[in-house]
């Protein structure tokens, strides 16, 4: 399981963008974070065409399927959709990794049981 945001574990960092200009100003080695599909088609296309690793928040199974087809490195899905998305991701052998945002370290066990590829921990310290 991938774990992002824990103080003991080295991981890639995410850089939230709202435009292509933001991508061009992003730190080297960071993974672009796109908040949603809606209104960000130009950013998605730019990342795909330029082989830029990106993460996108999805709000439906359909968006998860599109994100995989658009070569997203990661998707962040709401907890209520994780089981459904993971079932489809396993069936179709998604290259895109499915992540869940969690609030506490104890939630890692639950997410492991669901079978998600990784978690983003809001670690405060």
N, C-alpha and C positions, 0 to 999 in steps of 0.2 A: 504494500500500500504506500502510495506517495503521501507525504505529510508536508504541508506548507505552513509557514508561520510559527513554528515551534522554535524556541530559543536554542534548543540543543541540536536541531537538525538543519543542516545546510540545504537550501532549496532555491529554486529559481524565484525571482521576484516578478510581480505583476505591475504593469504601468498602465493606468487608466487613461484612455484617449477619447477625445470627442471629435477629432478631425485628422486628416492625413498629415497636416502640419505637426500635430502632437506626436504622431508616429515618428516623423523625421527628427523630432527633438527628444525622443525617448532615450533613456540610458542604454548603452551597449549591453547586450546579454539579457535584457529584460524581455518578458513575454507581454505582448500588448493585451490589455483587458478592454473588451467592448461590452458595454452594459446591456445592450439588447439588439435584436435584429432591426426593429422598427427605426427607420431613419438613418441607418448606418450601412446601407448597401454599398456605398462608395468605399467605405473603409474596409469592408469585408472583401470586396473585389481587389482592392489595392494590396491587402495582405496576401491574398491567394496568388495574385500575379507576381508578387515580389518575394514569395516564399518566406514571409515574415511570420514567425510563430505567434499565435494569438489564442486568447481565451475569450469565450463569449458566454454570457448568462442566457440561459434558455428558459422559456416559460411553458413549453409544450413538447410533446414527443415529436411533433412535426419539425419544430425548430432544432431539436437534437439531431434528427436525421439530416436536415439541411446542413447543419454545422459540420457533421462528419463529411458530407459530400463536398463541402467548401474547404476541406482540409484544416479545420480548427485543430489545434494541438490539444486543447482542453475545452470542456464545457462545464459550467457551474449550473447545477440543476437544483430546483427546490426539493426539499425532503419528500414532499408528497408524491413526486414523480419518479424518484430514484429507482424503485423496484421495476417499474414499467420500462424506463429508459435502459436500465442494465440488462433486462431480458432481451430487448431488441438489439442492444449493442453487442451482446454475446452471440446472438443468432446471426447477425450480419457481419460479425467480426470487425467492429468499428476500429479504426486507427486512432480516433479521437478518444482521449481519456475522460472519464466522467468523474467530476469532483463534487463534493458536498461541503458547504460552509457549515462549520460547527462552532459552538460557543465554549465547550469544555472538553478537556482531554478525555473525560469519561465517555463522551459521545463517539470516540473512535471505535470502540467495541461494537456499538450498534451499526455504524456504517460498514464495518468489516463484515458483519452478518448480512447486510444488504448486498454486499459485493461491489461497492463502489471502488473505483481505481485509486481514489485519493481523497484527502480532506484538506480544507483550508481552515486552520485554527486561528481564532481571534485571540491570540496569546498576548496577555498584558503583563509586562514585567520590566 
